[in-house]
Amino acid sequence: MHHRTHLTQSAEWRARSLRHVWHPCTQMKRQATLPLLALSHGTGPWLVDMDGRRYLDGISSWWVNLFGHANTRINAALNDQLSRLPHAMLAGCTHAPAVELAERLSILTGGALGHCFFASDGASAVEIALKMSFHAWRNLGHDQKREFVCIRHSYHGETLGALSVTDVAVFRNAYGPLLGHAHVVASPDARTAQAGEDALAVAQRAASDLQTLLETRHAQIAAIIVEPLVQCAAGMAMHHPAYLRRVRELCDQYSVHLIADEIAVGCGRTGSFFACEQAEIWPDLMTLSKGISGGTLPLSLVLSTDAIHETFYDDQIARGFLHSHSYTGNPMACRAALATLEIFDTDDVLARNRDRAAVLDAALAPLQAHAAVHHIRRTGMIWAFDVAADAGFGQRYASAALARGLLLRPIGNTVYLMPPYVLDDDTAIWLARQTLAALDDALEHH
């Protein structure tokens, strides 16, 4: 029998991938020296490579996979939809999955955000929200309101509009000449507390920075965009809910839209279904993506208030919101989202996540005494800690974790856990132990 190659299955697929696939968020020259995970399948919180090795998906595959890989209930809904209507245009047509999803999301906001505009990825949803805000003001005769405000170290995506309100240098710097100007205001990141300050004081100080800007520029500012409670790509920077309450008050006072980017923090990630609920506020526009389809199909959406929807409701076509994507409201993705929401209801997920979080908190307790670790923090189902180490630490940690069967990708020197909502106690304890062991491996092997 002729053997085509002596490589393992994983090695062969890695080599083929490096030849032809341009991987995201990756310096391909570096990737050539780091082993790609060549995946075969997934089951629950586990991913399995081509050689049969298992890895616990500790980051929900970039924060999307809420209820485990190949979830049987979501797959059943997808199989049913596949045999009915995989896709149809949403311009001039409608279908049950889009209608039902829009209705369900409106109910989840208590009717505060009654209208749903669909897209496919998070950055597109941010683009839509920015355009909607500007166009709504323009329809009201305020053409001069065309500026946006974002928060220091904010991340909202990498298309040009979304990148304009992103303040993460590594993503932004190369494209500076192409980007619109945004005002950047202080972050309420609780880690920036000065002597005598707590998280609430940091939140108030950051909000007063916004107030100073709005006092002078509100007539030109259309909206501020905020990641509620956790600035994820900034290294899981967490803040007090009082910040959101104050921002809502300032937006009302100065006639500026509040855009809540809940792409990473929505769908129960912070402990409530929407992060904004913990501040008891609703934005004018909210973006959702990532977990909404349970880690199955690309889906994003923008929820808007009646007031914003009303500004586009007119006899003139040009006053309508004429934005479009070919796969807007894709029935498969919408069915996946409906199945995902159904799991939240039937399994009482938010309550059960509180129990899961307590187990993982207890198992991670040894971090408190670790000499290299500081700013240990958690919001809902997001854990993070910062490590005093050299710049190469993050890559060493990721490699050490993989060697222990754990998929984690630190952001700089911040290690974070964002696991799927399907961990039993034993798996949660195993995750914590491997997280701690990989930390010592990464610090030792420098």
TORKOL-4160 file (C-alpha; in steps of 0.2 Angstrom, whole numbers, padded with zeros to 4 digits, m for minus):
446
<pt num="1" X="0000" Y="0000" Z="0000"/>
<pt num="2" X="0007" Y="0017" Z="m0005"/>
<pt num="3" X="0007" Y="0030" Z="0009"/>
<pt num="4" X="0005" Y="0047" Z="0002"/>
<pt num="5" X="0013" Y="0056" Z="0017"/>
<pt num="6" X="0022" Y="0051" Z="0033"/>
<pt num="7" X="0014" Y="0067" Z="0042"/>
<pt num="8" X="0000" Y="0065" Z="0055"/>
<pt num="9" X="m0017" Y="0070" Z="0049"/>
<pt num="10" X="m0015" Y="0086" Z="0059"/>
<pt num="11" X="0002" Y="0090" Z="0052"/>
<pt num="12" X="m0004" Y="0088" Z="0034"/>
<pt num="13" X="m0019" Y="0099" Z="0036"/>
<pt num="14" X="m0009" Y="0112" Z="0045"/>
<pt num="15" X="0003" Y="0112" Z="0030"/>
<pt num="16" X="m0011" Y="0114" Z="0018"/>
<pt num="17" X="m0019" Y="0128" Z="0028"/>
<pt num="18" X="m0003" Y="0138" Z="0029"/>
<pt num="19" X="m0001" Y="0137" Z="0010"/>
<pt num="20" X="m0018" Y="0144" Z="0006"/>
<pt num="21" X="m0028" Y="0150" Z="0020"/>
<pt num="22" X="m0024" Y="0168" Z="0026"/>
<pt num="23" X="m0029" Y="0167" Z="0045"/>
<pt num="24" X="m0037" Y="0181" Z="0054"/>
<pt num="25" X="m0028" Y="0192" Z="0067"/>
<pt num="26" X="m0012" Y="0183" Z="0063"/>
<pt num="27" X="0005" Y="0187" Z="0057"/>
<pt num="28" X="0007" Y="0172" Z="0045"/>
<pt num="29" X="0026" Y="0172" Z="0046"/>
<pt num="30" X="0025" Y="0169" Z="0065"/>
<pt num="31" X="0010" Y="0156" Z="0062"/>
<pt num="32" X="0022" Y="0146" Z="0052"/>
<pt num="33" X="0032" Y="0142" Z="0068"/>
<pt num="34" X="0017" Y="0139" Z="0079"/>
<pt num="35" X="0006" Y="0124" Z="0077"/>
<pt num="36" X="m0011" Y="0127" Z="0071"/>
<pt num="37" X="m0025" Y="0117" Z="0079"/>
<pt num="38" X="m0031" Y="0106" Z="0064"/>
<pt num="39" X="m0049" Y="0103" Z="0070"/>
<pt num="40" X="m0060" Y="0088" Z="0066"/>
<pt num="41" X="m0075" Y="0090" Z="0076"/>
<pt num="42" X="m0082" Y="0097" Z="0092"/>
<pt num="43" X="m0094" Y="0090" Z="0106"/>
<pt num="44" X="m0100" Y="0101" Z="0120"/>
<pt num="45" X="m0086" Y="0112" Z="0127"/>
<pt num="46" X="m0073" Y="0101" Z="0118"/>
<pt num="47" X="m0064" Y="0102" Z="0101"/>
<pt num="48" X="m0055" Y="0087" Z="0094"/>
<pt num="49" X="m0041" Y="0088" Z="0082"/>
<pt num="50" X="m0037" Y="0077" Z="0067"/>
<pt num="51" X="m0027" Y="0066" Z="0077"/>
<pt num="52" X="m0040" Y="0063" Z="0090"/>
<pt num="53" X="m0033" Y="0075" Z="0104"/>
<pt num="54" X="m0046" Y="0084" Z="0114"/>
<pt num="55" X="m0045" Y="0103" Z="0119"/>
<pt num="56" X="m0057" Y="0112" Z="0131"/>
<pt num="57" X="m0063" Y="0127" Z="0122"/>
<pt num="58" X="m0060" Y="0140" Z="0136"/>
<pt num="59" X="m0064" Y="0155" Z="0126"/>
<pt num="60" X="m0080" Y="0149" Z="0117"/>
<pt num="61" X="m0071" Y="0150" Z="0100"/>
<pt num="62" X="m0070" Y="0169" Z="0100"/>
<pt num="63" X="m0084" Y="0171" Z="0112"/>
<pt num="64" X="m0098" Y="0164" Z="0101"/>
<pt num="65" X="m0101" Y="0146" Z="0106"/>
<pt num="66" X="m0113" Y="0147" Z="0121"/>
<pt num="67" X="m0120" Y="0130" Z="0122"/>
<pt num="68" X="m0106" Y="0118" Z="0116"/>
<pt num="69" X="m0101" Y="0113" Z="0099"/>
<pt num="70" X="m0113" Y="0103" Z="0088"/>
<pt num="71" X="m0127" Y="0107" Z="0101"/>
<pt num="72" X="m0141" Y="0094" Z="0097"/>
<pt num="73" X="m0156" Y="0106" Z="0100"/>
<pt num="74" X="m0148" Y="0120" Z="0089"/>
<pt num="75" X="m0144" Y="0107" Z="0075"/>
<pt num="76" X="m0161" Y="0101" Z="0075"/>
<pt num="77" X="m0168" Y="0118" Z="0072"/>
<pt num="78" X="m0155" Y="0121" Z="0058"/>
<pt num="79" X="m0160" Y="0104" Z="0050"/>
<pt num="80" X="m0178" Y="0108" Z="0050"/>
<pt num="81" X="m0175" Y="0125" Z="0042"/>
<pt num="82" X="m0163" Y="0118" Z="0029"/>
<pt num="83" X="m0177" Y="0108" Z="0022"/>
<pt num="84" X="m0189" Y="0123" Z="0022"/>
<pt num="85" X="m0180" Y="0139" Z="0017"/>
<pt num="86" X="m0161" Y="0140" Z="0018"/>
<pt num="87" X="m0162" Y="0158" Z="0012"/>
<pt num="88" X="m0173" Y="0171" Z="0004"/>
<pt num="89" X="m0170" Y="0190" Z="0002"/>
<pt num="90" X="m0178" Y="0201" Z="0015"/>
<pt num="91" X="m0181" Y="0216" Z="0004"/>
<pt num="92" X="m0199" Y="0214" Z="m0001"/>
<pt num="93" X="m0201" Y="0197" Z="0007"/>
<pt num="94" X="m0202" Y="0191" Z="0025"/>
<pt num="95" X="m0201" Y="0174" Z="0034"/>
<pt num="96" X="m0205" Y="0167" Z="0051"/>
<pt num="97" X="m0188" Y="0166" Z="0058"/>
<pt num="98" X="m0184" Y="0184" Z="0055"/>
<pt num="99" X="m0201" Y="0190" Z="0062"/>
<pt num="100" X="m0200" Y="0179" Z="0077"/>
<pt num="101" X="m0182" Y="0183" Z="0081"/>
<pt num="102" X="m0186" Y="0202" Z="0080"/>
<pt num="103" X="m0201" Y="0199" Z="0091"/>
<pt num="104" X="m0192" Y="0189" Z="0104"/>
<pt num="105" X="m0178" Y="0202" Z="0105"/>
<pt num="106" X="m0190" Y="0216" Z="0107"/>
<pt num="107" X="m0198" Y="0207" Z="0122"/>
<pt num="108" X="m0181" Y="0204" Z="0130"/>
<pt num="109" X="m0179" Y="0223" Z="0130"/>
<pt num="110" X="m0196" Y="0226" Z="0138"/>
<pt num="111" X="m0201" Y="0234" Z="0121"/>
<pt num="112" X="m0188" Y="0248" Z="0123"/>
<pt num="113" X="m0179" Y="0242" Z="0107"/>
<pt num="114" X="m0194" Y="0237" Z="0096"/>
<pt num="115" X="m0185" Y="0236" Z="0078"/>
<pt num="116" X="m0172" Y="0224" Z="0072"/>
<pt num="117" X="m0161" Y="0227" Z="0057"/>
<pt num="118" X="m0151" Y="0211" Z="0052"/>
<pt num="119" X="m0133" Y="0209" Z="0046"/>
<pt num="120" X="m0120" Y="0195" Z="0046"/>
<pt num="121" X="m0105" Y="0200" Z="0057"/>
<pt num="122" X="m0102" Y="0212" Z="0072"/>
<pt num="123" X="m0092" Y="0225" Z="0062"/>
<pt num="124" X="m0107" Y="0226" Z="0050"/>
<pt num="125" X="m0119" Y="0229" Z="0064"/>
<pt num="126" X="m0108" Y="0243" Z="0071"/>
<pt num="127" X="m0107" Y="0251" Z="0054"/>
<pt num="128" X="m0126" Y="0250" Z="0053"/>
<pt num="129" X="m0128" Y="0258" Z="0070"/>
<pt num="130" X="m0116" Y="0273" Z="0066"/>
<pt num="131" X="m0125" Y="0276" Z="0049"/>
<pt num="132" X="m0142" Y="0275" Z="0058"/>
<pt num="133" X="m0137" Y="0287" Z="0071"/>
<pt num="134" X="m0130" Y="0300" Z="0058"/>
<pt num="135" X="m0145" Y="0298" Z="0046"/>
<pt num="136" X="m0158" Y="0299" Z="0060"/>
<pt num="137" X="m0151" Y="0316" Z="0065"/>
<pt num="138" X="m0150" Y="0321" Z="0047"/>
<pt num="139" X="m0168" Y="0316" Z="0044"/>
<pt num="140" X="m0172" Y="0328" Z="0059"/>
<pt num="141" X="m0163" Y="0342" Z="0051"/>
<pt num="142" X="m0147" Y="0341" Z="0061"/>
<pt num="143" X="m0135" Y="0338" Z="0047"/>
<pt num="144" X="m0120" Y="0345" Z="0058"/>
<pt num="145" X="m0122" Y="0330" Z="0070"/>
<pt num="146" X="m0109" Y="0319" Z="0062"/>
<pt num="147" X="m0096" Y="0315" Z="0075"/>
<pt num="148" X="m0094" Y="0300" Z="0086"/>
<pt num="149" X="m0087" Y="0297" Z="0103"/>
<pt num="150" X="m0078" Y="0281" Z="0109"/>
<pt num="151" X="m0069" Y="0275" Z="0125"/>
<pt num="152" X="m0051" Y="0274" Z="0127"/>
<pt num="153" X="m0045" Y="0256" Z="0122"/>
<pt num="154" X="m0062" Y="0252" Z="0114"/>
<pt num="155" X="m0064" Y="0239" Z="0101"/>
<pt num="156" X="m0079" Y="0239" Z="0089"/>
<pt num="157" X="m0073" Y="0229" Z="0074"/>
<pt num="158" X="m0061" Y="0231" Z="0059"/>
<pt num="159" X="m0071" Y="0238" Z="0044"/>
<pt num="160" X="m0067" Y="0256" Z="0042"/>
<pt num="161" X="m0082" Y="0264" Z="0051"/>
<pt num="162" X="m0080" Y="0252" Z="0065"/>
<pt num="163" X="m0061" Y="0255" Z="0066"/>
<pt num="164" X="m0064" Y="0273" Z="0067"/>
<pt num="165" X="m0072" Y="0271" Z="0084"/>
<pt num="166" X="m0059" Y="0258" Z="0089"/>
<pt num="167" X="m0045" Y="0263" Z="0100"/>
<pt num="168" X="m0033" Y="0248" Z="0100"/>
<pt num="169" X="m0017" Y="0253" Z="0091"/>
<pt num="170" X="m0012" Y="0236" Z="0084"/>
<pt num="171" X="m0028" Y="0236" Z="0074"/>
<pt num="172" X="m0029" Y="0254" Z="0070"/>
<pt num="173" X="m0012" Y="0261" Z="0066"/>
<pt num="174" X="m0009" Y="0255" Z="0049"/>
<pt num="175" X="m0026" Y="0262" Z="0043"/>
<pt num="176" X="m0025" Y="0279" Z="0051"/>
<pt num="177" X="m0026" Y="0289" Z="0035"/>
<pt num="178" X="m0042" Y="0280" Z="0029"/>
<pt num="179" X="m0052" Y="0282" Z="0045"/>
<pt num="180" X="m0064" Y="0295" Z="0051"/>
<pt num="181" X="m0060" Y="0305" Z="0067"/>
<pt num="182" X="m0068" Y="0300" Z="0083"/>
<pt num="183" X="m0067" Y="0309" Z="0100"/>
<pt num="184" X="m0059" Y="0297" Z="0113"/>
<pt num="185" X="m0064" Y="0299" Z="0131"/>
<pt num="186" X="m0058" Y="0291" Z="0147"/>
<pt num="187" X="m0061" Y="0273" Z="0150"/>
<pt num="188" X="m0070" Y="0268" Z="0166"/>
<pt num="189" X="m0058" Y="0253" Z="0168"/>
<pt num="190" X="m0058" Y="0249" Z="0187"/>
<pt num="191" X="m0040" Y="0245" Z="0186"/>
<pt num="192" X="m0036" Y="0263" Z="0183"/>
<pt num="193" X="m0041" Y="0268" Z="0200"/>
<pt num="194" X="m0030" Y="0281" Z="0209"/>
<pt num="195" X="m0026" Y="0281" Z="0227"/>
<pt num="196" X="m0042" Y="0281" Z="0237"/>
<pt num="197" X="m0053" Y="0277" Z="0222"/>
<pt num="198" X="m0065" Y="0262" Z="0220"/>
<pt num="199" X="m0073" Y="0256" Z="0204"/>
<pt num="200" X="m0088" Y="0268" Z="0207"/>
<pt num="201" X="m0076" Y="0283" Z="0208"/>
<pt num="202" X="m0067" Y="0278" Z="0192"/>
<pt num="203" X="m0084" Y="0277" Z="0183"/>
<pt num="204" X="m0089" Y="0294" Z="0189"/>
<pt num="205" X="m0072" Y="0302" Z="0184"/>
<pt num="206" X="m0073" Y="0294" Z="0167"/>
<pt num="207" X="m0091" Y="0300" Z="0164"/>
<pt num="208" X="m0086" Y="0318" Z="0169"/>
<pt num="209" X="m0073" Y="0317" Z="0155"/>
<pt num="210" X="m0087" Y="0313" Z="0143"/>
<pt num="211" X="m0098" Y="0327" Z="0151"/>
<pt num="212" X="m0084" Y="0340" Z="0147"/>
<pt num="213" X="m0083" Y="0335" Z="0129"/>
<pt num="214" X="m0102" Y="0335" Z="0127"/>
<pt num="215" X="m0103" Y="0353" Z="0135"/>
<pt num="216" X="m0093" Y="0360" Z="0120"/>
<pt num="217" X="m0097" Y="0348" Z="0106"/>
<pt num="218" X="m0114" Y="0341" Z="0108"/>
<pt num="219" X="m0121" Y="0350" Z="0093"/>
<pt num="220" X="m0109" Y="0341" Z="0082"/>
<pt num="221" X="m0109" Y="0324" Z="0090"/>
<pt num="222" X="m0121" Y="0310" Z="0084"/>
<pt num="223" X="m0118" Y="0296" Z="0096"/>
<pt num="224" X="m0106" Y="0288" Z="0109"/>
<pt num="225" X="m0103" Y="0270" Z="0107"/>
<pt num="226" X="m0099" Y="0259" Z="0123"/>
<pt num="227" X="m0095" Y="0241" Z="0127"/>
<pt num="228" X="m0106" Y="0239" Z="0142"/>
<pt num="229" X="m0098" Y="0233" Z="0158"/>
<pt num="230" X="m0083" Y="0224" Z="0150"/>
<pt num="231" X="m0071" Y="0231" Z="0136"/>
<pt num="232" X="m0066" Y="0214" Z="0130"/>
<pt num="233" X="m0052" Y="0217" Z="0117"/>
<pt num="234" X="m0044" Y="0230" Z="0129"/>
<pt num="235" X="m0040" Y="0215" Z="0140"/>
<pt num="236" X="m0056" Y="0212" Z="0149"/>
<pt num="237" X="m0057" Y="0230" Z="0156"/>
<pt num="238" X="m0072" Y="0229" Z="0168"/>
<pt num="239" X="m0082" Y="0244" Z="0175"/>
<pt num="240" X="m0095" Y="0249" Z="0187"/>
<pt num="241" X="m0113" Y="0249" Z="0180"/>
<pt num="242" X="m0115" Y="0267" Z="0187"/>
<pt num="243" X="m0104" Y="0273" Z="0172"/>
<pt num="244" X="m0118" Y="0267" Z="0160"/>
<pt num="245" X="m0132" Y="0276" Z="0170"/>
<pt num="246" X="m0122" Y="0292" Z="0169"/>
<pt num="247" X="m0118" Y="0291" Z="0151"/>
<pt num="248" X="m0137" Y="0288" Z="0148"/>
<pt num="249" X="m0141" Y="0304" Z="0158"/>
<pt num="250" X="m0128" Y="0314" Z="0148"/>
<pt num="251" X="m0134" Y="0307" Z="0131"/>
<pt num="252" X="m0152" Y="0313" Z="0136"/>
<pt num="253" X="m0146" Y="0329" Z="0142"/>
<pt num="254" X="m0136" Y="0334" Z="0127"/>
<pt num="255" X="m0146" Y="0325" Z="0113"/>
<pt num="256" X="m0134" Y="0312" Z="0108"/>
<pt num="257" X="m0137" Y="0294" Z="0104"/>
<pt num="258" X="m0131" Y="0280" Z="0115"/>
<pt num="259" X="m0125" Y="0265" Z="0105"/>
<pt num="260" X="m0122" Y="0249" Z="0116"/>
<pt num="261" X="m0111" Y="0237" Z="0108"/>
<pt num="262" X="m0116" Y="0221" Z="0116"/>
<pt num="263" X="m0108" Y="0210" Z="0103"/>
<pt num="264" X="m0096" Y="0202" Z="0115"/>
<pt num="265" X="m0105" Y="0205" Z="0132"/>
<pt num="266" X="m0123" Y="0201" Z="0127"/>
<pt num="267" X="m0132" Y="0184" Z="0127"/>
<pt num="268" X="m0129" Y="0182" Z="0146"/>
<pt num="269" X="m0110" Y="0184" Z="0146"/>
<pt num="270" X="m0110" Y="0197" Z="0160"/>
<pt num="271" X="m0124" Y="0188" Z="0171"/>
<pt num="272" X="m0139" Y="0197" Z="0164"/>
<pt num="273" X="m0145" Y="0193" Z="0146"/>
<pt num="274" X="m0140" Y="0211" Z="0141"/>
<pt num="275" X="m0126" Y="0220" Z="0150"/>
<pt num="276" X="m0136" Y="0236" Z="0150"/>
<pt num="277" X="m0149" Y="0228" Z="0161"/>
<pt num="278" X="m0137" Y="0229" Z="0176"/>
<pt num="279" X="m0137" Y="0248" Z="0174"/>
<pt num="280" X="m0156" Y="0248" Z="0172"/>
<pt num="281" X="m0154" Y="0258" Z="0156"/>
<pt num="282" X="m0158" Y="0255" Z="0137"/>
<pt num="283" X="m0148" Y="0262" Z="0123"/>
<pt num="284" X="m0155" Y="0271" Z="0108"/>
<pt num="285" X="m0146" Y="0257" Z="0097"/>
<pt num="286" X="m0139" Y="0240" Z="0102"/>
<pt num="287" X="m0128" Y="0229" Z="0092"/>
<pt num="288" X="m0128" Y="0210" Z="0094"/>
<pt num="289" X="m0118" Y="0196" Z="0086"/>
<pt num="290" X="m0106" Y="0182" Z="0092"/>
<pt num="291" X="m0117" Y="0172" Z="0104"/>
<pt num="292" X="m0134" Y="0176" Z="0097"/>
<pt num="293" X="m0133" Y="0161" Z="0085"/>
<pt num="294" X="m0125" Y="0149" Z="0098"/>
<pt num="295" X="m0109" Y="0148" Z="0088"/>
<pt num="296" X="m0116" Y="0141" Z="0072"/>
<pt num="297" X="m0119" Y="0153" Z="0058"/>
<pt num="298" X="m0114" Y="0172" Z="0056"/>
<pt num="299" X="m0128" Y="0183" Z="0062"/>
<pt num="300" X="m0128" Y="0201" Z="0068"/>
<pt num="301" X="m0141" Y="0214" Z="0071"/>
<pt num="302" X="m0145" Y="0231" Z="0077"/>
<pt num="303" X="m0160" Y="0235" Z="0089"/>
<pt num="304" X="m0167" Y="0252" Z="0088"/>
<pt num="305" X="m0180" Y="0262" Z="0098"/>
<pt num="306" X="m0196" Y="0267" Z="0090"/>
<pt num="307" X="m0190" Y="0285" Z="0090"/>
<pt num="308" X="m0175" Y="0282" Z="0079"/>
<pt num="309" X="m0186" Y="0270" Z="0068"/>
<pt num="310" X="m0199" Y="0284" Z="0066"/>
<pt num="311" X="m0186" Y="0297" Z="0059"/>
<pt num="312" X="m0184" Y="0286" Z="0044"/>
<pt num="313" X="m0203" Y="0283" Z="0041"/>
<pt num="314" X="m0207" Y="0294" Z="0027"/>
<pt num="315" X="m0214" Y="0296" Z="0009"/>
<pt num="316" X="m0197" Y="0300" Z="0003"/>
<pt num="317" X="m0187" Y="0285" Z="m0002"/>
<pt num="318" X="m0170" Y="0294" Z="0002"/>
<pt num="319" X="m0176" Y="0296" Z="0020"/>
<pt num="320" X="m0177" Y="0277" Z="0022"/>
<pt num="321" X="m0162" Y="0267" Z="0028"/>
<pt num="322" X="m0157" Y="0259" Z="0012"/>
<pt num="323" X="m0142" Y="0249" Z="0019"/>
<pt num="324" X="m0142" Y="0231" Z="0013"/>
<pt num="325" X="m0133" Y="0214" Z="0014"/>
<pt num="326" X="m0137" Y="0200" Z="0002"/>
<pt num="327" X="m0139" Y="0188" Z="0017"/>
<pt num="328" X="m0149" Y="0200" Z="0028"/>
<pt num="329" X="m0160" Y="0190" Z="0040"/>
<pt num="330" X="m0154" Y="0173" Z="0034"/>
<pt num="331" X="m0167" Y="0161" Z="0039"/>
<pt num="332" X="m0155" Y="0148" Z="0045"/>
<pt num="333" X="m0145" Y="0160" Z="0056"/>
<pt num="334" X="m0162" Y="0167" Z="0063"/>
<pt num="335" X="m0168" Y="0149" Z="0067"/>
<pt num="336" X="m0151" Y="0146" Z="0076"/>
<pt num="337" X="m0154" Y="0162" Z="0086"/>
<pt num="338" X="m0172" Y="0156" Z="0091"/>
<pt num="339" X="m0165" Y="0139" Z="0096"/>
<pt num="340" X="m0152" Y="0148" Z="0106"/>
<pt num="341" X="m0165" Y="0159" Z="0115"/>
<pt num="342" X="m0176" Y="0144" Z="0118"/>
<pt num="343" X="m0161" Y="0136" Z="0128"/>
<pt num="344" X="m0160" Y="0151" Z="0139"/>
<pt num="345" X="m0178" Y="0149" Z="0143"/>
<pt num="346" X="m0180" Y="0131" Z="0145"/>
<pt num="347" X="m0163" Y="0128" Z="0155"/>
<pt num="348" X="m0164" Y="0143" Z="0166"/>
<pt num="349" X="m0147" Y="0147" Z="0160"/>
<pt num="350" X="m0143" Y="0163" Z="0169"/>
<pt num="351" X="m0147" Y="0156" Z="0186"/>
<pt num="352" X="m0137" Y="0140" Z="0182"/>
<pt num="353" X="m0123" Y="0151" Z="0176"/>
<pt num="354" X="m0122" Y="0159" Z="0193"/>
<pt num="355" X="m0119" Y="0142" Z="0201"/>
<pt num="356" X="m0106" Y="0137" Z="0188"/>
<pt num="357" X="m0097" Y="0154" Z="0191"/>
<pt num="358" X="m0096" Y="0150" Z="0210"/>
<pt num="359" X="m0088" Y="0133" Z="0206"/>
<pt num="360" X="m0075" Y="0141" Z="0195"/>
<pt num="361" X="m0072" Y="0155" Z="0207"/>
<pt num="362" X="m0068" Y="0143" Z="0221"/>
<pt num="363" X="m0057" Y="0133" Z="0210"/>
<pt num="364" X="m0047" Y="0148" Z="0204"/>
<pt num="365" X="m0045" Y="0154" Z="0222"/>
<pt num="366" X="m0026" Y="0150" Z="0222"/>
<pt num="367" X="m0023" Y="0164" Z="0210"/>
<pt num="368" X="m0026" Y="0176" Z="0224"/>
<pt num="369" X="m0009" Y="0171" Z="0232"/>
<pt num="370" X="0001" Y="0171" Z="0216"/>
<pt num="371" X="0015" Y="0183" Z="0216"/>
<pt num="372" X="0014" Y="0187" Z="0198"/>
<pt num="373" X="m0004" Y="0189" Z="0197"/>
<pt num="374" X="m0014" Y="0205" Z="0199"/>
<pt num="375" X="m0031" Y="0213" Z="0195"/>
<pt num="376" X="m0041" Y="0196" Z="0197"/>
<pt num="377" X="m0058" Y="0200" Z="0191"/>
<pt num="378" X="m0075" Y="0193" Z="0185"/>
<pt num="379" X="m0091" Y="0199" Z="0177"/>
<pt num="380" X="m0104" Y="0185" Z="0175"/>
<pt num="381" X="m0096" Y="0172" Z="0165"/>
<pt num="382" X="m0080" Y="0182" Z="0161"/>
<pt num="383" X="m0064" Y="0179" Z="0171"/>
<pt num="384" X="m0048" Y="0188" Z="0169"/>
<pt num="385" X="m0031" Y="0192" Z="0178"/>
<pt num="386" X="m0016" Y="0201" Z="0173"/>
<pt num="387" X="0002" Y="0194" Z="0174"/>
<pt num="388" X="0018" Y="0203" Z="0178"/>
<pt num="389" X="0029" Y="0195" Z="0164"/>
<pt num="390" X="0038" Y="0200" Z="0148"/>
<pt num="391" X="0030" Y="0203" Z="0132"/>
<pt num="392" X="0032" Y="0185" Z="0126"/>
<pt num="393" X="0021" Y="0179" Z="0140"/>
<pt num="394" X="0005" Y="0178" Z="0131"/>
<pt num="395" X="0011" Y="0166" Z="0117"/>
<pt num="396" X="0020" Y="0155" Z="0130"/>
<pt num="397" X="0004" Y="0154" Z="0140"/>
<pt num="398" X="m0006" Y="0149" Z="0125"/>
<pt num="399" X="0006" Y="0136" Z="0120"/>
<pt num="400" X="0007" Y="0129" Z="0138"/>
<pt num="401" X="m0012" Y="0129" Z="0139"/>
<pt num="402" X="m0013" Y="0119" Z="0123"/>
<pt num="403" X="0000" Y="0106" Z="0129"/>
<pt num="404" X="m0012" Y="0104" Z="0143"/>
<pt num="405" X="m0028" Y="0102" Z="0132"/>
<pt num="406" X="m0034" Y="0119" Z="0134"/>
<pt num="407" X="m0038" Y="0132" Z="0121"/>
<pt num="408" X="m0035" Y="0149" Z="0129"/>
<pt num="409" X="m0028" Y="0165" Z="0120"/>
<pt num="410" X="m0022" Y="0179" Z="0132"/>
<pt num="411" X="m0024" Y="0197" Z="0126"/>
<pt num="412" X="m0006" Y="0204" Z="0130"/>
<pt num="413" X="m0002" Y="0199" Z="0148"/>
<pt num="414" X="m0021" Y="0197" Z="0152"/>
<pt num="415" X="m0026" Y="0179" Z="0154"/>
<pt num="416" X="m0045" Y="0177" Z="0152"/>
<pt num="417" X="m0058" Y="0163" Z="0153"/>
<pt num="418" X="m0075" Y="0164" Z="0143"/>
<pt num="419" X="m0081" Y="0146" Z="0143"/>
<pt num="420" X="m0097" Y="0139" Z="0136"/>
<pt num="421" X="m0112" Y="0138" Z="0147"/>
<pt num="422" X="m0111" Y="0119" Z="0147"/>
<pt num="423" X="m0097" Y="0116" Z="0160"/>
<pt num="424" X="m0102" Y="0103" Z="0174"/>
<pt num="425" X="m0093" Y="0105" Z="0190"/>
<pt num="426" X="m0079" Y="0092" Z="0186"/>
<pt num="427" X="m0075" Y="0101" Z="0170"/>
<pt num="428" X="m0075" Y="0118" Z="0178"/>
<pt num="429" X="m0063" Y="0112" Z="0191"/>
<pt num="430" X="m0052" Y="0104" Z="0178"/>
<pt num="431" X="m0052" Y="0120" Z="0168"/>
<pt num="432" X="m0046" Y="0130" Z="0183"/>
<pt num="433" X="m0032" Y="0118" Z="0188"/>
<pt num="434" X="m0025" Y="0118" Z="0170"/>
<pt num="435" X="m0027" Y="0137" Z="0169"/>
<pt num="436" X="m0016" Y="0138" Z="0185"/>
<pt num="437" X="m0004" Y="0125" Z="0179"/>
<pt num="438" X="m0001" Y="0133" Z="0162"/>
<pt num="439" X="0002" Y="0149" Z="0171"/>
<pt num="440" X="0017" Y="0141" Z="0181"/>
<pt num="441" X="0023" Y="0133" Z="0165"/>
<pt num="442" X="0023" Y="0149" Z="0155"/>
<pt num="443" X="0032" Y="0159" Z="0169"/>
<pt num="444" X="0045" Y="0144" Z="0172"/>
<pt num="445" X="0050" Y="0142" Z="0154"/>
<pt num="446" X="0055" Y="0160" Z="0150"/>
